[in-house]
């Protein structure tokens, strides 16, 4: 239901606002405003995206996981989609996500909420009873057993070794 409201109410509200702004400043100026906000937003997005990518590479080279930078990268992608969507409300939301301070705060909140959910899930699931730790890590993979074997033959057939089977 929330996605339905998002995909129905946001475009209707955007159209209503664009019509209201066009009544005040004119249709041509409104169109120019929408195009300019998209162009400015995309240029800011490119600059901040490159900066976030460089920070991510620096973290990885230092042997650290770039979790915060990945979250910010996702938010920059959302900002880009919002800025390229025609409308003034989506442009405001996109520009808000381009603000590094605001974006970092949102990233930290989202990551903290995700970490809390992971902890709650692992607490409720608990350890798997009776399974060894190595058995859980190999779940879904076929097990391979190494060893030697000896074939027992019928009394009617002579026993053959592996070397005998290669001879004609």
N, CA, C and O of each residue as an XYZ file, in Angstrom:
672
protein
N       0.808     -1.207      0.000
C       0.000      0.000      0.000
C       0.852      1.272      0.000
O       0.512      2.213     -0.717
N       1.958      1.344      0.782
C       2.762      2.574      0.753
C       3.366      2.850     -0.619
O       3.467      4.006     -1.029
N       3.776      1.779     -1.345
C       4.341      2.006     -2.671
C       3.264      2.493     -3.639
O       3.540      3.315     -4.512
N       2.058      1.996     -3.488
C       0.962      2.461     -4.324
C       0.735      3.952     -4.117
O       0.591      4.716     -5.071
N       0.707      4.348     -2.843
C       0.529      5.768     -2.543
C       1.689      6.590     -3.088
O       1.494      7.693     -3.598
N       2.893      6.047     -2.977
C       4.073      6.757     -3.464
C       3.999      6.977     -4.969
O       4.289      8.069     -5.457
N       3.610      5.934     -5.706
C       3.602      6.033     -7.159
C       2.354      6.713     -7.716
O       2.302      7.012     -8.909
N       1.363      6.960     -6.888
C       0.164      7.650     -7.346
C       0.132      9.087     -6.832
O      -0.090     10.024     -7.599
N       0.354      9.253     -5.533
C       0.230     10.587     -4.943
C       1.372     11.528     -5.330
O       1.143     12.718     -5.549
N       2.586     11.013     -5.415
C       3.714     11.896     -5.750
C       3.560     12.482     -7.154
O       3.692     13.697     -7.300
N       3.289     11.687     -8.199
C       3.118     12.309     -9.522
C       1.945     13.285     -9.591
O       2.036     14.318    -10.254
N       0.845     12.962     -8.909
C      -0.305     13.879     -8.930
C       0.061     15.191     -8.237
O      -0.280     16.270     -8.720
N       0.748     15.093     -7.116
C       1.173     16.298     -6.397
C       2.172     17.093     -7.223
O       2.109     18.322     -7.261
N       3.092     16.400     -7.885
C       4.078     17.080     -8.746
C       3.382     17.837     -9.874
O       3.708     18.991    -10.147
N       2.434     17.191    -10.518
C       1.711     17.862    -11.611
C       0.951     19.073    -11.101
O       0.984     20.135    -11.723
N       0.268     18.923     -9.974
C      -0.474     20.043     -9.404
C       0.456     21.211     -9.115
O       0.133     22.354     -9.439
N       1.627     20.933     -8.499
C       2.576     21.994     -8.168
C       3.151     22.635     -9.428
O       3.308     23.854     -9.484
N       3.466     21.829    -10.437
C       3.985     22.393    -11.694
C       2.947     23.311    -12.348
O       3.301     24.370    -12.867
N       1.689     22.918    -12.328
C       0.640     23.773    -12.894
C       0.505     25.073    -12.107
O       0.326     26.138    -12.698
N       0.588     24.997    -10.801
C       0.479     26.201     -9.965
C       1.655     27.144    -10.242
O       1.463     28.351    -10.385
N       2.874     26.590    -10.318
C       4.048     27.428    -10.592
C       3.938     28.017    -11.997
O       4.293     29.176    -12.209
N       3.454     27.235    -12.953
C       3.290     27.736    -14.323
C       2.266     28.873    -14.373
O       2.423     29.796    -15.173
N       1.240     28.829    -13.552
C       0.267     29.932    -13.501
C       0.918     31.207    -12.981
O       0.544     32.310    -13.379
N       1.904     31.048    -12.079
C       2.521     32.228    -11.464
C       3.633     32.799    -12.338
O       3.663     34.002    -12.598
N       4.559     31.930    -12.799
C       5.714     32.449    -13.548
C       5.645     32.159    -15.040
O       6.461     32.682    -15.800
N       4.706     31.349    -15.477
C       4.581     31.036    -16.896
C       5.096     29.631    -17.194
O       5.957     29.103    -16.492
N       4.548     29.046    -18.249
C       4.899     27.675    -18.625
C       6.332     27.503    -19.069
O       6.990     26.532    -18.694
N       6.828     28.448    -19.874
C       8.207     28.365    -20.368
C       9.227     28.450    -19.241
O      10.202     27.700    -19.208
N       8.982     29.388    -18.307
C       9.901     29.532    -17.171
C       9.862     28.308    -16.260
O      10.885     27.908    -15.704
N       8.690     27.724    -16.110
C       8.566     26.518    -15.285
C       9.338     25.368    -15.917
O      10.040     24.631    -15.225
N       9.208     25.215    -17.227
C       9.960     24.177    -17.935
C      11.459     24.418    -17.814
O      12.223     23.482    -17.582
N      11.880     25.671    -17.970
C      13.298     26.003    -17.818
C      13.778     25.713    -16.401
O      14.896     25.232    -16.217
N      12.963     25.994    -15.412
C      13.315     25.719    -14.016
C      13.526     24.221    -13.790
O      14.482     23.818    -13.128
N      12.637     23.407    -14.337
C      12.759     21.952    -14.184
C      14.020     21.449    -14.883
O      14.718     20.592    -14.341
N      14.323     21.956    -16.062
C      15.516     21.524    -16.796
C      16.786     21.977    -16.071
O      17.741     21.209    -15.953
N      16.797     23.223    -15.587
C      17.985     23.724    -14.877
C      18.247     22.958    -13.576
O      19.394     22.649    -13.255
N      17.192     22.658    -12.837
C      17.417     21.898    -11.598
C      17.973     20.520    -11.901
O      18.807     20.011    -11.151
N      17.527     19.911    -12.982
C      18.054     18.602    -13.363
C      19.523     18.708    -13.763
O      20.333     17.871    -13.365
N      19.871     19.723    -14.540
C      21.258     19.879    -14.995
C      22.197     20.184    -13.829
O      23.269     19.589    -13.723
N      21.802     21.097    -12.967
C      22.630     21.435    -11.798
C      22.760     20.221    -10.881
O      23.841     19.921    -10.375
N      21.660     19.543    -10.681
C      21.681     18.366     -9.816
C      22.584     17.268    -10.341
O      23.318     16.648     -9.571
N      22.541     17.018    -11.641
C      23.381     15.967    -12.224
C      24.857     16.339    -12.134
O      25.693     15.471    -11.885
N      25.191     17.607    -12.330
C      26.606     17.998    -12.220
C      27.097     17.858    -10.773
O      28.223     17.414    -10.546
N      26.270     18.231     -9.800
C      26.637     18.035     -8.393
C      26.721     16.551     -8.055
O      27.586     16.124     -7.290
N      25.822     15.782     -8.630
C      25.808     14.343     -8.390
C      27.083     13.685     -8.908
O      27.653     12.824     -8.237
N      27.529     14.080    -10.084
C      28.762     13.511    -10.635
C      29.952     13.812     -9.729
O      30.763     12.929     -9.452
N      30.056     15.046     -9.271
C      31.168     15.450     -8.426
C      31.149     14.680     -7.098
O      32.177     14.156     -6.668
N      29.992     14.615     -6.458
C      29.902     13.941     -5.163
C      30.018     12.428     -5.313
O      30.550     11.759     -4.428
N      29.531     11.889     -6.412
C      29.670     10.458     -6.656
C      31.128     10.072     -6.819
O      31.562      9.045     -6.297
N      31.889     10.888     -7.539
C      33.318     10.622     -7.710
C      34.051     10.733     -6.381
O      34.933      9.928     -6.082
N      33.689     11.723     -5.595
C      34.314     11.903     -4.284
C      34.011     10.707     -3.372
O      34.898     10.231     -2.663
N      32.792     10.231     -3.386
C      32.414      9.069     -2.581
C      33.148      7.821     -3.060
O      33.576      7.003     -2.246
N      33.295      7.672     -4.370
C      34.030      6.538     -4.923
C      35.494      6.560     -4.488
O      36.055      5.519     -4.148
N      36.112      7.737     -4.496
C      37.500      7.852     -4.056
C      37.639      7.537     -2.566
O      38.608      6.899     -2.154
N      36.673      7.984     -1.756
C      36.698      7.652     -0.327
C      36.541      6.147     -0.119
O      37.169      5.568      0.767
N      35.711      5.527     -0.931
C      35.497      4.093     -0.836
C      36.783      3.341     -1.171
O      37.147      2.392     -0.477
N      37.463      3.758     -2.221
C      38.722      3.119     -2.602
C      39.783      3.302     -1.524
O      40.545      2.377     -1.241
N      39.839      4.484     -0.923
C      40.788      4.724      0.156
C      40.544      3.815      1.347
O      41.487      3.289      1.937
N      39.285      3.631      1.699
C      38.941      2.725      2.806
C      39.341      1.290      2.485
O      39.882      0.578      3.331
N      39.068      0.877      1.253
C      39.393     -0.496      0.861
C      40.900     -0.715      0.852
O      41.370     -1.776      1.263
N      41.659      0.267      0.393
C      43.115      0.144      0.393
C      43.669      0.118      1.811
O      44.729     -0.460      2.052
N      42.962      0.738      2.749
C      43.375      0.728      4.150
C      42.928     -0.560      4.848
O      43.200     -0.743      6.034
N      42.247     -1.451      4.125
C      41.804     -2.709      4.696
C      40.523     -2.598      5.497
O      40.236     -3.464      6.323
N      39.746     -1.545      5.268
C      38.495     -1.345      5.989
C      37.315     -1.546      5.041
O      37.430     -1.352      3.831
N      36.200     -1.932      5.608
C      34.990     -2.062      4.808
C      34.361     -0.680      4.606
O      34.144      0.041      5.580
N      34.068     -0.303      3.375
C      33.480      1.023      3.111
C      31.957      1.023      3.230
O      31.256      1.406      2.294
N      31.455      0.596      4.376
C      30.009      0.466      4.556
C      29.319      1.819      4.439
O      28.317      1.953      3.737
N      29.857      2.819      5.127
C      29.237      4.146      5.094
C      29.249      4.710      3.674
O      28.267      5.306      3.232
N      30.340      4.525      2.975
C      30.437      5.041      1.603
C      29.485      4.306      0.665
O      28.920      4.912     -0.246
N      29.304      2.992      0.885
C      28.350      2.254      0.053
C      26.930      2.766      0.269
O      26.171      2.937     -0.685
N      26.579      3.009      1.530
C      25.246      3.536      1.823
C      25.064      4.916      1.190
O      24.005      5.219      0.641
N      26.097      5.743      1.268
C      26.003      7.066      0.652
C      25.911      6.949     -0.870
O      25.216      7.736     -1.514
N      26.608      5.972     -1.440
C      26.525      5.756     -2.885
C      25.120      5.381     -3.322
O      24.641      5.843     -4.357
N      24.461      4.542     -2.533
C      23.080      4.177     -2.840
C      22.191      5.415     -2.761
O      21.321      5.616     -3.609
N      22.411      6.241     -1.741
C      21.596      7.452     -1.609
C      21.886      8.436     -2.730
O      20.987      9.161     -3.156
N      23.109      8.476     -3.213
C      23.410      9.333     -4.365
C      22.686      8.830     -5.611
O      22.226      9.631     -6.424
N      22.581      7.521     -5.765
C      21.835      6.973     -6.902
C      20.358      7.346     -6.804
O      19.729      7.678     -7.808
N      19.811      7.289     -5.594
C      18.418      7.699     -5.391
C      18.269      9.194     -5.682
O      17.290      9.621     -6.293
N      19.252      9.984     -5.237
C      19.219     11.428     -5.507
C      19.229     11.692     -7.005
O      18.507     12.563     -7.489
N      20.039     10.948     -7.733
C      20.085     11.110     -9.181
C      18.752     10.792     -9.837
O      18.303     11.512    -10.728
N      18.127      9.720     -9.395
C      16.811      9.366     -9.944
C      15.783     10.446     -9.622
O      14.951     10.791    -10.462
N      15.844     10.976     -8.405
C      14.896     12.032     -8.030
C      15.138     13.307     -8.825
O      14.188     13.983     -9.220
N      16.405     13.640     -9.062
C      16.709     14.869     -9.806
C      16.342     14.766    -11.279
O      15.998     15.768    -11.907
N      16.412     13.568    -11.830
C      16.064     13.405    -13.243
C      14.560     13.255    -13.460
O      14.078     13.367    -14.586
N      13.829     13.005    -12.389
C      12.368     12.941    -12.486
C      11.831     14.371    -12.543
O      12.124     15.178    -11.662
N      11.048     14.686    -13.574
C      10.544     16.054    -13.658
C       9.606     16.380    -12.502
O       8.648     15.656    -12.231
N       9.902     17.472    -11.838
C       9.057     17.907    -10.741
C       9.864     18.673     -9.715
O      11.081     18.518     -9.613
N       9.175     19.490     -8.968
C       9.855     20.335     -7.988
C      10.025     19.637     -6.643
O      11.027     19.854     -5.962
N       9.073     18.811     -6.253
C       9.180     18.097     -4.984
C      10.306     17.075     -5.052
O      11.118     16.982     -4.132
N      10.357     16.311     -6.133
C      11.429     15.319     -6.271
C      12.790     16.005     -6.383
O      13.792     15.475     -5.904
N      12.831     17.176     -7.010
C      14.094     17.920     -7.076
C      14.544     18.345     -5.678
O      15.724     18.235     -5.344
N      13.623     18.822     -4.875
C      13.976     19.210     -3.491
C      14.486     18.013     -2.703
O      15.463     18.127     -1.963
N      13.834     16.870     -2.856
C      14.287     15.664     -2.154
C      15.662     15.227     -2.668
O      16.512     14.805     -1.884
N      15.879     15.326     -3.972
C      17.175     14.969     -4.552
C      18.282     15.891     -4.077
O      19.375     15.434     -3.744
N      18.003     17.194     -4.043
C      19.012     18.143     -3.551
C      19.289     17.927     -2.068
O      20.419     18.115     -1.617
N      18.279     17.539     -1.312
C      18.500     17.248      0.114
C      19.465     16.076      0.272
O      20.323     16.090      1.155
N      19.324     15.054     -0.589
C      20.238     13.913     -0.516
C      21.639     14.254     -1.027
O      22.593     13.531     -0.739
N      21.767     15.334     -1.772
C      23.100     15.761     -2.214
C      23.852     16.505     -1.115
O      25.063     16.698     -1.220
N      23.158     16.921     -0.074
C      23.810     17.581      1.056
C      24.586     16.516      1.843
O      23.979     15.613      2.417
N      25.937     16.615      1.874
C      26.740     15.557      2.508
C      26.421     15.337      3.984
O      26.426     14.197      4.449
N      26.147     16.399      4.723
C      25.859     16.249      6.156
C      24.545     15.488      6.343
O      24.465     14.553      7.140
N      23.529     15.897      5.606
C      22.225     15.245      5.684
C      22.333     13.784      5.236
O      21.757     12.892      5.859
N      23.075     13.550      4.153
C      23.236     12.197      3.610
C      23.944     11.278      4.608
O      23.548     10.125      4.774
N      24.998     11.786      5.279
C      25.714     10.972      6.274
C      24.811     10.610      7.442
O      24.841      9.481      7.931
N      24.006     11.568      7.888
C      23.096     11.290      9.005
C      22.083     10.211      8.621
O      21.806      9.306      9.408
N      21.545     10.307      7.435
C      20.585      9.295      6.983
C      21.283      7.948      6.843
O      20.738      6.924      7.255
N      22.481      7.939      6.267
C      23.218      6.681      6.094
C      23.474      6.013      7.439
O      23.299      4.801      7.570
N      23.882      6.783      8.432
C      24.152      6.203      9.755
C      22.878      5.658     10.389
O      22.900      4.597     11.013
N      21.781      6.368     10.235
C      20.510      5.881     10.800
C      20.058      4.593     10.119
O      19.631      3.645     10.778
N      20.157      4.573      8.799
C      19.739      3.380      8.055
C      20.627      2.193      8.418
O      20.128      1.089      8.636
N      21.941      2.415      8.484
C      22.858      1.324      8.822
C      22.638      0.840     10.256
O      22.712     -0.361     10.517
N      22.371      1.751     11.183
C      22.110      1.352     12.569
C      20.827      0.526     12.649
O      20.767     -0.463     13.380
N      19.805      0.931     11.901
C      18.553      0.177     11.904
C      18.752     -1.206     11.296
O      18.209     -2.190     11.800
N      19.527     -1.288     10.215
C      19.802     -2.583      9.596
C      20.598     -3.480     10.539
O      20.319     -4.676     10.633
N      21.582     -2.921     11.237
C      22.369     -3.705     12.183
C      21.497     -4.216     13.318
O      21.666     -5.350     13.767
N      20.571     -3.396     13.783
C      19.663     -3.829     14.853
C      18.762     -4.962     14.369
O      18.494     -5.899     15.122
N      18.295     -4.892     13.135
C      17.450     -5.954     12.594
C      18.223     -7.258     12.456
O      17.684     -8.332     12.724
N      19.490     -7.170     12.037
C      20.320     -8.373     11.911
C      20.521     -9.006     13.275
O      20.462    -10.229     13.403
N      20.758     -8.194     14.293
C      20.950     -8.725     15.640
C      19.680     -9.384     16.150
O      19.740    -10.448     16.766
N      18.542     -8.773     15.905
C      17.276     -9.351     16.361
C      17.013    -10.669     15.646
O      16.591    -11.637     16.278
N      17.254    -10.724     14.352
C      17.034    -11.965     13.601
C      17.960    -13.070     14.079
O      17.525    -14.208     14.255
N      19.227    -12.751     14.291
C      20.163    -13.783     14.732
C      19.829    -14.237     16.141
O      20.074    -15.395     16.479
N      19.282    -13.367     16.970
C      18.896    -13.741     18.321
C      17.701    -14.695     18.282
O      17.673    -15.696     18.998
N      16.714    -14.375     17.440
C      15.517    -15.208     17.375
C      15.786    -16.544     16.698
O      15.171    -17.546     17.064
N      16.672    -16.588     15.739
C      16.966    -17.845     15.061
C      17.815    -18.745     15.935
O      17.623    -19.961     15.954
N      18.752    -18.152     16.660
C      19.602    -18.912     17.567
C      20.501    -19.878     16.827
O      20.424    -19.997     15.604
N      21.359    -20.574     17.569
C      22.248    -21.535     16.915
C      21.457    -22.747     16.441
O      20.453    -23.126     17.045
N      21.914    -23.332     15.378
C      21.256    -24.523     14.860
C      21.660    -25.702     15.732
O      22.846    -25.993     15.887
N      20.681    -26.368     16.293
C      20.992    -27.441     17.232
C      21.535    -28.657     16.506
O      21.017    -29.063     15.465
N      22.583    -29.228     17.070
C      23.143    -30.475     16.575
C      24.023    -30.342     15.364
O      24.634    -31.331     14.962
N      24.124    -29.197     14.767
C      24.937    -29.041     13.571
C      26.286    -28.464     13.948
O      26.379    -27.520     14.734
N      27.303    -29.027     13.393
C      28.647    -28.531     13.644
C      28.849    -27.228     12.889
O      28.196    -27.010     11.868
N      29.746    -26.343     13.366
C      29.939    -25.056     12.681
C      30.328    -25.204     11.215
O      29.882    -24.425     10.372
N      31.170    -26.215     10.903
C      31.573    -26.361      9.501
C      30.420    -26.865      8.643
O      30.385    -26.595      7.443
N      29.483    -27.588      9.234
C      28.338    -28.084      8.467
C      27.413    -26.928      8.095
O      26.835    -26.933      7.008
N      27.261    -25.937      8.974
C      26.413    -24.795      8.648
C      27.030    -23.951      7.545
O      26.312    -23.439      6.686
N      28.342    -23.800      7.555
C      28.963    -22.943      6.544
C      28.930    -23.579      5.166
O      29.033    -22.870      4.165
N      28.788    -24.901      5.085
C      28.757    -25.582      3.796
C      27.337    -25.930      3.366
O      27.146    -26.769      2.486
N      26.344    -25.298      3.974
C      24.952    -25.616      3.650
C      24.698    -25.363      2.175
O      25.082    -24.331      1.625
N      24.046    -26.323      1.554
C      23.702    -26.182      0.142
C      24.782    -26.674     -0.800
O      24.551    -26.743     -2.007
N      25.941    -27.015     -0.291
C      27.020    -27.523     -1.139
C      27.138    -29.030     -0.925
O      26.919    -29.513      0.186
N      27.481    -29.776     -1.970
C      27.648    -31.212     -1.776
C      28.870    -31.495     -0.906
O      29.885    -30.805     -0.993
N      28.753    -32.521     -0.068
C      29.877    -32.882      0.783
C      30.776    -33.852      0.032
O      30.296    -34.747     -0.663
N      32.075    -33.670      0.177
C      33.055    -34.530     -0.471
C      33.823    -35.255      0.617
O      34.333    -34.637      1.552
N      33.901    -36.562      0.486
C      34.645    -37.371      1.439
C      35.870    -37.920      0.732
O      35.765    -38.503     -0.347
N      37.022    -37.735      1.338
C      38.253    -38.276      0.772
C      38.577    -39.581      1.469
O      38.296    -39.748      2.656
N      39.163    -40.498      0.735
C      39.558    -41.765      1.351
C      39.881    -42.798      0.290
O      39.848    -42.510     -0.906
N      40.191    -43.999      0.738
C      40.492    -45.114     -0.155
C      39.376    -46.124     -0.049
O      38.675    -46.196      0.961
N      39.218    -46.906     -1.102
C      38.208    -47.947     -1.048
C      38.767    -49.204     -1.687
O      39.725    -49.176     -2.460
N      38.140    -50.279     -1.339
C      38.516    -51.571     -1.895
C      37.235    -52.243     -2.334
O      36.279    -52.337     -1.565
N      37.215    -52.705     -3.557
C      36.016    -53.321     -4.092
C      36.023    -54.807     -3.752
O      36.999    -55.515     -3.999
N      34.933    -55.253     -3.191
C      34.803    -56.675     -2.913
C      34.232    -57.327     -4.147
O      33.249    -56.849     -4.712
N      34.841    -58.417     -4.566
C      34.381    -59.059     -5.798
C      33.597    -60.319     -5.469
O      33.686    -60.885     -4.380
N      32.820    -60.729     -6.476
C      32.109    -62.002     -6.348
C      33.124    -63.133     -6.385
O      34.235    -62.954     -6.886
N      32.769    -64.244     -5.883
C      33.673    -65.389     -5.902
C      33.853    -65.927     -7.306
O      34.839    -66.613     -7.577
N      32.900    -65.625     -8.231
C      32.992    -66.140     -9.591
C      33.960    -65.324    -10.440
O      34.486    -65.837    -11.428
N      34.210    -64.049    -10.073
C      35.107    -63.227    -10.869
C      36.395    -62.998    -10.107
O      36.388    -62.787     -8.894
N      37.506    -63.043    -10.836
C      38.775    -62.772    -10.151
C      38.883    -61.295     -9.797
O      38.347    -60.447    -10.511
N      39.555    -60.985     -8.723
C      39.709    -59.590     -8.316
C      40.718    -58.906     -9.220
O      41.701    -59.517     -9.639
N      40.480    -57.663     -9.515
C      41.361    -56.892    -10.377
C      41.751    -55.629     -9.645
O      40.947    -55.052     -8.913
N      42.947    -55.210     -9.836
C      43.378    -53.953     -9.277
C      43.157    -52.845    -10.300
O      42.785    -53.123    -11.440
N      43.377    -51.611     -9.914
C      43.200    -50.491    -10.843
C      44.176    -50.584    -12.013
O      43.836    -50.230    -13.142
N      45.380    -51.060    -11.739
C      46.361    -51.179    -12.825
C      45.959    -52.256    -13.813
O      46.247    -52.131    -15.004
N      45.296    -53.316    -13.351
C      44.856    -54.395    -14.235
C      43.749    -53.920    -15.170
O      43.626    -54.417    -16.290
N      42.944    -52.959    -14.718
C      41.819    -52.515    -15.549
C      42.276    -51.741    -16.764
O      41.512    -51.611    -17.721
N      43.494    -51.221    -16.766
C      43.983    -50.471    -17.920
C      44.551    -51.393    -18.997
O      44.694    -50.992    -20.152
N      44.865    -52.597    -18.626
C      45.453    -53.541    -19.590
C      44.365    -54.183    -20.415
O      43.268    -54.423    -19.910
N      44.652    -54.479    -21.719
C      43.630    -55.111    -22.577
C      43.440    -56.572    -22.301
O      42.617    -57.220    -22.947
